Amino acid sequence: MKLDIVIPTYNRPLKLLKCVASIIDAMVAIPDHNTYIYVYCSNQEDYEYTTNLFESLRSVLVRFLTVPYKAANFWNNHIATSSFDIMFYLNDDVLLHPACLINAIKAMETNFPDLDGVIGLYQENLPETDTVKTAFGAIGDKFLSRFPNKKVFCEDYERFYLDKELELFSAKINRLILSKEASLIHCHPAYNALWDDFTHKDVRTHLAGDRLMFMKRQRKHLLWGENFTLLKK
């Protein structure tokens, strides 16, 4: 199978290095798959640094974002411009367990052999009640066909709640499995102050607006996947 592992990054060179290193370690368990790590940079400095850092690794493809980063549009744009069997969507502040990738693939093959499903990756260092099951995950290609132009993420959101709507919809149609065997560490500063950084603070500026949008969509009984109405034009 062709696997895309996709990571947006912004001003986190050390976290990105550790993230990619953990992915490469996890790839050792899946040598028979055609696996690529796509790293998308939001500024020129990150792009130049990351290109130089990974230039010797043919499995790492560094890209420069030519439009401002908006989470749902970002993921949907990668889907529209790539071809894969499974897409793993991550962030630059996660560390994969060495068995994360292989166990996610096994969960997909066992539960959704036609690739019509979503495997949630387990955030092992966070209380499960504090997490969204689809905050990080693996999406099968057939599942994407349920959405116009394969736009699996709701573009009403800037940073938050797009994963929540994916969780709600995929669970509602019985196409979601949270695999505790496919685990990672999420370096979230709410659980370790040493992980705080500018990028985290910048992302959080969108939380209130995205929360209000989620509440507004809920009041109107809108759920991306079940219907495809956007409130932002």
Beta strands, then each sheet from edge to edge (+ up, - down):
strand 1: 2-9
strand 2: 34-41
strand 3: 60-64
strand 4: 86-89
strand 5: 94-96
strand 6: 118-123
strand 7: 137-140
strand 8: 176-186
sheet 1: 3+ 2+ 1+ 4+ 7- 6+ 8+ 5-
end
